[in-house]
Amino acid sequence: MSEKTKRKKWFENVKMPHTYVILITILVIMTILTHIIPAGQYQRVEDPVSGTTVVVPGSFEFVDVEAPGFFDIFLSLQRGYVDAADIMFLIIFAYGFVFMLVKNGTMDAALGTLVRLVGKKIQLMIPITMIVLGLLSSTMGIFEEVYGLFPVFVGIAVALGYDMVVGGAIVYLGVTIGYASGTFNPYTIGIAQDVAGVPLYSGLGLRIAVLIAFELLAILYIMHYARKVKADPTKSVMYGVETDFVQRKSLEELTGSKMDTRQKISLTLFLGTLGGLLWGITQAGWGINEIAAMFLMMMIFVGIVSGYSATDICKTFIESTKSMVSSMLIVGFTRGILLVMKDGMISDTIVYYLVSLLSEASKFVSAYGMLFLQNIIKFFITGSSSQATITMPIMAPTAELIGLSKQIAVLAYQFGNGFAEMFWPTSCALGCGLMGVPINKWYKFITPLFGMVLVLEVIFMTIAVAIGY
């Protein structure tokens, strides 16, 4: 056996630890760090223009707090489950709604119609869906609105001979990359440029190029993986993994599926739900609770349209929860990790130390430094708006002192905050939960792509510095 073959065989035999093992390890490490890294905080004030709470540059100070102890490791999990209850029940209700559509045959019939329309070009579903989601996310900041699409596309992918990862990745990467590219995203670029004192939505040309390049990379990566899995199911990262996901009909059976009146009404309700969510979030200020309530309500309506009795609806809902319990618990687990860092007050300290490393660096080194620092900071600060309001008041002046534009600091935030969403467990756990894919299997799929994303980030940062962006 050649050395190359041995290395390849070794790589293929590498097994990722169980999802909970990964998360427990991170939780223990974070707890230990609260005893090593001193607690600290920045002062925060409300920006009179934007109304957002921002950090006061130069206001960092160390504080005296009691670091979490051994018992707090377990207590943080309980608190995490309570704190993440809204997200956890959103997952349950969203899947319950889609499960009802699967149970009454609507999804199979709709997919059969789609297959008949596109024929052998069914793989075009991947780029078309990702481009649409990317554009909506990049311009309008759509993210939570797609939660209900995860189980739908997972089911479609499985029915077409792919795996659960393909279906989940179509939605998750499509919307994540669009959100990160942020051509007009008010929740990332809008806030970051406002806090940094940069003209709103300036530098659009480069961000359009970023959207095209990264979306194309993700599309090609998923399509390559999808073709590989369809040709040989053993190549799937999910091969051999037992799941409770409801298996659909074969492609041949789906082709012959046709909609009856009840299913047509159910599909109309599904499309109406998506439209209602879009309106609610963009116009009525809906949050997680309202979205979850919408899914629960529409699940009941679909059940009634399907001719189910009240008892049948309840039994179907209970049946649907069995598939999502593991995914739901992971979300609470990751929230516990964030609570440990919050209790130990180490997030601001980490930002302070990391930014201090940039003060004496050259332009290019500083730009790369800001890029990788924002990627690291994303692990500790998961909210896009929070990361902008905490880091931009510090990063923007630092960039100017080094001789870079504030726009470079915004670009580093844009890359580090957005694209790291697909990788750090504190961020991607929710996506994994919605698609029903164990986080260790997600890492096996996403790690090569994330490596390519980092390379592309460096290339664009180099171009930005070179052209004086």
C-alpha positions as CSV (number, residue, x, y, z in Angstrom):
1,M,0.0,0.0,0.0
2,S,1.4,3.4,-1.0
3,E,2.1,6.1,1.5
4,K,-0.6,8.3,-0.2
5,T,-3.1,5.5,0.1
6,K,-2.3,5.0,3.7
7,R,-2.8,8.7,4.5
8,K,-6.1,8.7,2.7
9,K,-7.3,5.6,4.5
10,W,-6.2,7.1,7.8
11,F,-8.2,10.2,7.1
12,E,-11.3,8.3,6.1
13,N,-11.2,6.3,9.3
14,V,-11.0,9.3,11.5
15,K,-14.1,9.4,13.6
16,M,-15.5,12.6,15.2
17,P,-16.5,12.4,18.9
18,H,-20.2,12.4,19.7
19,T,-21.8,15.8,19.6
20,Y,-22.3,15.9,23.4
21,V,-18.6,15.0,23.9
22,I,-17.6,18.0,21.8
23,L,-19.9,20.3,23.6
24,I,-19.0,19.1,27.1
25,T,-15.3,19.5,26.2
26,I,-15.9,23.1,25.1
27,L,-18.0,23.8,28.3
28,V,-15.2,22.5,30.6
29,I,-12.6,24.5,28.7
30,M,-14.6,27.7,28.9
31,T,-15.1,27.1,32.7
32,I,-11.4,26.7,33.1
33,L,-10.7,29.9,31.1
34,T,-12.9,31.9,33.5
35,H,-10.3,31.0,36.2
36,I,-7.4,32.0,33.9
37,I,-8.6,35.0,32.0
38,P,-9.4,38.0,34.3
39,A,-12.9,39.3,34.2
40,G,-13.4,42.7,32.6
41,Q,-15.9,44.9,30.8
42,Y,-16.3,47.9,28.6
43,Q,-18.6,50.7,29.5
44,R,-21.6,50.9,27.1
45,V,-23.8,53.9,26.1
46,E,-26.7,54.4,23.8
47,D,-25.8,55.9,20.4
48,P,-28.2,58.9,20.0
49,V,-28.3,58.4,16.2
50,S,-28.9,54.7,15.8
51,G,-30.4,54.0,19.2
52,T,-28.1,51.0,19.6
53,T,-26.0,50.3,22.7
54,V,-22.3,50.7,21.8
55,V,-19.0,50.2,23.6
56,V,-17.1,53.3,24.8
57,P,-13.5,53.1,23.3
58,G,-10.8,53.1,26.0
59,S,-13.3,52.3,28.7
60,F,-12.2,48.7,29.4
61,E,-11.6,47.9,33.1
62,F,-11.0,44.7,35.0
63,V,-13.6,43.7,37.5
64,D,-13.8,41.4,40.4
65,V,-16.3,38.5,40.0
66,E,-16.4,35.0,41.2
67,A,-15.6,32.5,38.4
68,P,-17.9,29.6,37.8
69,G,-17.1,26.5,39.8
70,F,-17.4,22.7,39.2
71,F,-21.1,22.6,40.1
72,D,-21.8,25.6,37.9
73,I,-20.8,23.4,34.9
74,F,-23.9,21.4,35.4
75,L,-26.0,24.3,36.6
76,S,-25.2,26.1,33.4
77,L,-26.8,23.3,31.4
78,Q,-30.1,23.6,33.3
79,R,-30.0,27.4,32.9
80,G,-29.1,27.0,29.2
81,Y,-32.1,24.9,28.6
82,V,-34.4,27.4,30.3
83,D,-32.7,30.4,28.6
84,A,-33.0,28.8,25.1
85,A,-36.6,27.6,25.6
86,D,-37.9,29.9,22.9
87,I,-35.5,28.5,20.3
88,M,-36.0,24.9,21.4
89,F,-39.8,25.2,21.1
90,L,-39.4,26.9,17.8
91,I,-37.6,23.8,16.5
92,I,-40.4,21.6,17.8
93,F,-43.2,23.6,16.4
94,A,-41.5,24.2,13.0
95,Y,-40.9,20.5,12.5
96,G,-44.3,19.7,13.8
97,F,-45.9,21.9,11.1
98,V,-43.8,20.3,8.3
99,F,-44.3,16.8,9.7
100,M,-48.1,17.3,9.4
101,L,-47.6,18.2,5.7
102,V,-45.5,15.1,5.3
103,K,-48.0,12.9,7.1
104,N,-51.0,14.0,4.9
105,G,-48.9,13.5,1.8
106,T,-48.7,17.1,0.7
107,M,-44.9,17.3,0.6
108,D,-44.7,14.1,-1.4
109,A,-47.3,15.2,-3.9
110,A,-45.7,18.7,-4.2
111,L,-42.3,17.1,-4.8
112,G,-43.7,14.7,-7.4
113,T,-45.1,17.7,-9.3
114,L,-41.6,19.4,-9.1
115,V,-39.9,16.3,-10.3
116,R,-42.2,16.0,-13.3
117,L,-41.7,19.7,-14.2
118,V,-37.9,19.7,-14.1
119,G,-37.2,16.1,-15.1
120,K,-33.5,15.3,-15.1
121,K,-32.5,18.8,-14.2
122,I,-33.6,18.3,-10.5
123,Q,-30.1,19.1,-9.3
124,L,-30.6,22.7,-10.4
125,M,-32.8,22.9,-7.3
126,I,-29.5,23.4,-5.3
127,P,-28.1,26.6,-7.1
128,I,-31.6,28.1,-7.7
129,T,-32.6,27.8,-4.0
130,M,-29.3,29.0,-2.7
131,I,-29.2,32.0,-5.0
132,V,-32.8,33.0,-4.0
133,L,-32.1,32.6,-0.3
134,G,-28.7,34.4,-0.6
135,L,-30.2,37.4,-2.3
136,L,-33.1,37.7,0.2
137,S,-30.7,37.3,3.1
138,S,-28.0,39.7,1.7
139,T,-30.5,42.5,1.0
140,M,-33.3,42.1,3.6
141,G,-31.4,40.3,6.4
142,I,-33.7,37.3,6.2
143,F,-32.5,34.5,8.5
144,E,-35.1,33.3,11.0
145,E,-37.7,33.2,8.3
146,V,-36.1,30.1,6.7
147,Y,-36.3,27.9,9.8
148,G,-39.4,26.2,8.5
149,L,-37.6,25.3,5.3
150,F,-35.0,23.1,6.9
151,P,-37.1,19.9,7.4
152,V,-38.7,20.5,4.0
153,F,-35.5,20.6,2.1
154,V,-34.0,17.8,4.2
155,G,-36.9,15.6,3.1
156,I,-36.6,16.7,-0.5
157,A,-32.9,15.9,-0.6
158,V,-33.4,12.4,0.9
159,A,-36.2,11.7,-1.6
160,L,-33.9,12.7,-4.4
161,G,-31.2,10.2,-3.4
162,Y,-29.0,12.6,-1.5
163,D,-28.7,12.9,2.3
164,M,-30.0,15.1,5.1
165,V,-26.8,17.2,5.0
166,V,-27.4,18.2,1.4
167,G,-31.0,19.4,2.2
168,G,-29.9,21.3,5.3
169,A,-26.8,22.8,3.7
170,I,-28.9,24.2,0.8
171,V,-30.9,26.3,3.2
172,Y,-28.3,27.0,5.9
173,L,-25.3,27.9,3.6
174,G,-27.5,29.7,1.2
175,V,-28.9,32.1,3.8
176,T,-25.7,32.2,5.9
177,I,-23.5,33.3,3.0
178,G,-26.0,35.8,1.8
179,Y,-26.3,37.2,5.4
180,A,-22.6,37.4,5.7
181,S,-22.1,39.1,2.3
182,G,-24.6,41.8,3.4
183,T,-25.0,43.9,0.4
184,F,-27.8,45.9,2.1
185,N,-28.2,43.8,5.3
186,P,-29.5,46.3,7.9
187,Y,-28.6,44.0,10.8
188,T,-24.9,43.6,10.0
189,I,-23.5,46.1,7.5
190,G,-26.1,48.7,8.4
191,I,-25.2,48.6,12.1
192,A,-21.5,48.1,11.6
193,Q,-21.1,51.0,9.2
194,D,-23.2,53.3,11.4
195,V,-21.2,52.5,14.5
196,A,-17.9,52.9,12.6
197,G,-18.9,56.2,11.1
198,V,-18.8,55.0,7.5
199,P,-21.4,56.2,4.9
200,L,-24.3,53.8,5.0
201,Y,-24.1,50.9,2.5
202,S,-20.9,52.4,0.9
203,G,-18.4,50.0,-0.7
204,L,-21.3,48.1,-2.3
205,G,-19.3,46.9,-5.4
206,L,-16.9,44.8,-3.4
207,R,-19.7,43.3,-1.3
208,I,-21.5,42.2,-4.5
209,A,-18.3,40.5,-5.6
210,V,-18.1,38.8,-2.2
211,L,-21.7,37.6,-2.5
212,I,-21.1,36.1,-6.0
213,A,-17.7,34.5,-5.1
214,F,-18.7,32.9,-1.8
215,E,-22.2,31.8,-3.0
216,L,-20.6,30.2,-6.1
217,L,-18.0,28.4,-3.9
218,A,-20.7,27.0,-1.6
219,I,-23.0,25.9,-4.5
220,L,-20.2,24.0,-6.3
221,Y,-19.1,22.4,-3.0
222,I,-22.6,21.2,-2.2
223,M,-23.3,20.0,-5.8
224,H,-20.0,18.0,-5.8
225,Y,-20.9,16.4,-2.5
226,A,-24.5,15.7,-3.6
227,R,-23.3,14.0,-6.8
228,K,-20.9,11.9,-4.8
229,V,-23.5,10.8,-2.3
230,K,-26.0,9.9,-4.9
231,A,-23.5,7.8,-6.8
232,D,-22.3,6.1,-3.7
233,P,-24.4,6.5,-0.4
234,T,-21.5,5.2,1.6
235,K,-19.7,8.5,0.9
236,S,-22.3,10.4,2.9
237,V,-21.1,11.7,6.3
238,M,-24.4,10.4,7.6
239,Y,-23.8,6.9,6.4
240,G,-24.5,4.4,9.2
241,V,-26.0,7.0,11.4
242,E,-29.4,6.0,12.8
243,T,-32.0,8.8,12.7
244,D,-35.7,9.1,13.4
245,F,-36.2,11.2,10.3
246,V,-39.3,10.2,8.3
247,Q,-38.1,8.5,5.1
248,R,-40.1,9.5,2.0
249,K,-41.0,7.5,-1.1
250,S,-38.5,6.7,-3.8
251,L,-38.1,9.1,-6.7
252,E,-40.1,6.8,-9.0
253,E,-43.0,6.7,-6.5
254,L,-42.8,10.5,-6.1
255,T,-43.1,11.0,-9.8
256,G,-46.5,9.4,-9.8
257,S,-47.8,11.3,-6.8
258,K,-50.5,13.8,-7.6
259,M,-52.3,16.3,-5.3
260,D,-55.8,15.9,-4.2
261,T,-58.0,18.9,-3.0
262,R,-56.9,18.6,0.7
263,Q,-53.2,18.6,-0.3
264,K,-53.6,21.6,-2.6
265,I,-55.2,23.5,0.3
266,S,-52.4,22.4,2.6
267,L,-49.7,23.5,0.2
268,T,-51.5,26.9,0.0
269,L,-51.4,27.1,3.8
270,F,-47.7,26.3,3.7
271,L,-46.9,29.0,1.2
272,G,-49.2,31.4,3.1
273,T,-47.2,30.6,6.3
274,L,-43.9,31.6,4.7
275,G,-45.5,34.8,3.4
276,G,-47.0,35.5,6.8
277,L,-43.6,35.0,8.5
278,L,-42.0,37.4,6.0
279,W,-44.6,40.0,6.8
280,G,-44.5,39.5,10.5
281,I,-40.7,39.8,10.8
282,T,-40.2,42.7,8.4
283,Q,-43.4,44.7,9.1
284,A,-44.8,43.7,12.5
285,G,-41.6,43.2,14.4
286,W,-42.1,39.5,15.2
287,G,-39.5,37.6,17.2
288,I,-38.9,34.0,18.0
289,N,-42.0,33.6,20.1
290,E,-44.4,34.9,17.3
291,I,-42.7,32.7,14.7
292,A,-43.1,29.6,16.9
293,A,-46.7,30.4,17.5
294,M,-47.3,30.8,13.8
295,F,-45.9,27.4,13.1
296,L,-48.0,25.8,15.9
297,M,-51.2,27.5,14.7
298,M,-50.6,26.5,11.0
299,M,-49.9,22.9,12.1
300,I,-53.3,22.7,13.6
301,F,-55.0,24.3,10.6
302,V,-53.3,21.8,8.3
303,G,-54.4,19.0,10.5
304,I,-58.0,20.2,10.3
305,V,-57.8,20.6,6.5
306,S,-56.4,17.0,6.4
307,G,-59.6,15.8,8.0
308,Y,-57.8,14.7,11.3
309,S,-59.7,14.7,14.6
310,A,-58.3,16.7,17.5
311,T,-56.9,13.5,18.9
312,D,-55.2,12.6,15.6
313,I,-53.6,16.1,15.5
314,C,-52.2,15.7,19.0
315,K,-50.9,12.2,18.3
316,T,-49.2,13.4,15.0
317,F,-47.6,16.3,16.9
318,I,-46.3,14.0,19.6
319,E,-44.9,11.7,16.9
320,S,-43.1,14.6,15.3
321,T,-41.3,15.6,18.5
322,K,-39.5,12.2,18.7
323,S,-37.3,13.2,15.7
324,M,-36.2,16.5,17.1
325,V,-35.5,16.0,20.8
326,S,-31.8,15.4,20.3
327,S,-31.4,18.5,18.1
328,M,-33.5,20.6,20.5
329,L,-31.3,19.6,23.5
330,I,-28.1,20.6,21.7
331,V,-29.4,24.2,21.4
332,G,-29.8,24.4,25.2
333,F,-26.4,22.9,25.7
334,T,-24.7,25.6,23.6
335,R,-26.6,28.3,25.4
336,G,-25.1,26.9,28.7
337,I,-21.6,27.5,27.2
338,L,-22.5,31.1,26.5
339,L,-23.8,31.6,30.0
340,V,-20.6,30.3,31.6
341,M,-18.6,32.9,29.6
342,K,-21.1,35.6,30.6
343,D,-20.9,34.7,34.3
344,G,-17.1,34.8,34.2
345,M,-17.2,38.1,32.2
346,I,-14.4,37.0,30.0
347,S,-15.8,38.0,26.6
348,D,-14.9,41.7,26.8
349,T,-11.5,40.8,28.2
350,I,-10.8,38.5,25.2
351,V,-11.8,41.3,22.8
352,Y,-9.5,43.7,24.7
353,Y,-6.5,41.5,24.6
354,L,-7.0,40.5,20.9
355,V,-7.4,44.0,19.7
356,S,-4.3,45.1,21.6
357,L,-2.3,42.8,19.4
358,L,-2.9,44.9,16.4
359,S,-1.5,48.2,17.6
360,E,2.1,47.8,16.3
361,A,1.3,45.7,13.1
362,S,1.7,46.7,9.5
363,K,-1.3,47.4,7.2
364,F,-1.6,44.0,5.7
365,V,-0.8,42.1,8.9
366,S,-3.3,44.3,10.8
367,A,-6.0,43.6,8.2
368,Y,-5.4,39.9,8.4
369,G,-5.3,40.2,12.2
370,M,-8.7,42.0,12.3
371,L,-10.1,39.3,10.1
372,F,-9.0,36.4,12.2
373,L,-9.8,38.2,15.5
374,Q,-13.4,38.7,14.3
375,N,-13.6,35.0,13.4
376,I,-12.4,34.1,16.9
377,I,-14.6,36.7,18.6
378,K,-17.6,35.1,16.9
379,F,-17.2,32.1,19.1
380,F,-17.7,34.2,22.2
381,I,-20.3,36.7,20.9
382,T,-22.9,35.0,18.7
383,G,-25.3,37.8,17.9
384,S,-24.5,39.8,14.7
385,S,-25.7,43.1,16.1
386,S,-23.9,42.5,19.4
387,Q,-20.6,41.7,17.8
388,A,-20.9,44.9,15.7
389,T,-21.7,47.2,18.6
390,I,-19.0,45.7,20.8
391,T,-16.1,45.5,18.3
392,M,-16.7,48.3,15.8
393,P,-16.1,51.2,18.3
394,I,-12.7,49.6,19.0
395,M,-11.7,48.2,15.6
396,A,-12.6,51.3,13.5
397,P,-10.4,53.7,15.4
398,T,-7.6,51.0,15.6
399,A,-7.8,50.7,11.8
400,E,-7.3,54.4,11.3
401,L,-4.4,54.6,13.7
402,I,-2.7,51.8,11.7
403,G,-3.4,53.6,8.4
404,L,-6.3,51.6,7.2
405,S,-9.8,52.8,6.4
406,K,-12.7,52.2,8.7
407,Q,-14.2,50.3,5.7
408,I,-11.5,47.6,6.1
409,A,-12.6,47.2,9.8
410,V,-16.2,46.8,8.7
411,L,-15.2,44.2,6.1
412,A,-13.2,42.2,8.7
413,Y,-16.3,42.2,10.9
414,Q,-18.5,41.2,8.0
415,F,-16.3,38.2,7.2
416,G,-15.6,37.1,10.7
417,N,-19.1,37.5,12.0
418,G,-21.0,36.1,9.1
419,F,-19.0,33.2,7.6
420,A,-17.9,31.8,11.0
421,E,-21.6,31.3,11.6
422,M,-21.4,28.0,9.7
423,F,-18.5,26.6,11.8
424,W,-18.4,27.6,15.5
425,P,-20.6,25.3,17.6
426,T,-22.1,28.2,19.6
427,S,-23.5,29.5,16.2
428,C,-24.2,26.4,14.0
429,A,-25.8,24.3,16.7
430,L,-29.2,25.8,15.9
431,G,-28.8,25.0,12.2
432,C,-27.8,21.5,12.9
433,G,-30.8,21.1,15.2
434,L,-33.2,22.4,12.6
435,M,-31.8,20.0,9.9
436,G,-31.5,17.1,12.3
437,V,-27.8,16.5,11.6
438,P,-25.4,15.7,14.5
439,I,-22.9,18.5,14.9
440,N,-19.9,16.1,14.6
441,K,-21.2,15.0,11.2
442,W,-21.7,18.6,10.2
443,Y,-18.1,19.3,11.0
444,K,-17.0,16.4,8.8
445,F,-18.9,18.0,6.0
446,I,-18.3,21.7,6.6
447,T,-14.6,21.8,7.6
448,P,-13.1,21.6,4.1
449,L,-15.5,24.3,2.9
450,F,-14.8,26.5,5.8
451,G,-11.0,26.2,5.1
452,M,-11.7,27.4,1.5
453,V,-13.9,30.2,2.8
454,L,-11.0,31.4,5.1
455,V,-8.6,31.4,2.1
456,L,-11.1,33.4,0.1
457,E,-11.6,35.9,3.0
458,V,-7.8,36.5,3.0
459,I,-7.8,37.0,-0.8
460,F,-10.6,39.6,-0.5
461,M,-8.9,41.4,2.4
462,T,-5.7,41.6,0.4
463,I,-7.6,43.1,-2.5
464,A,-9.4,45.6,-0.2
465,V,-6.1,46.8,1.4
466,A,-4.4,47.0,-2.0
467,I,-7.1,49.1,-3.6
468,G,-7.5,51.3,-0.6
469,Y,-11.1,50.1,0.0
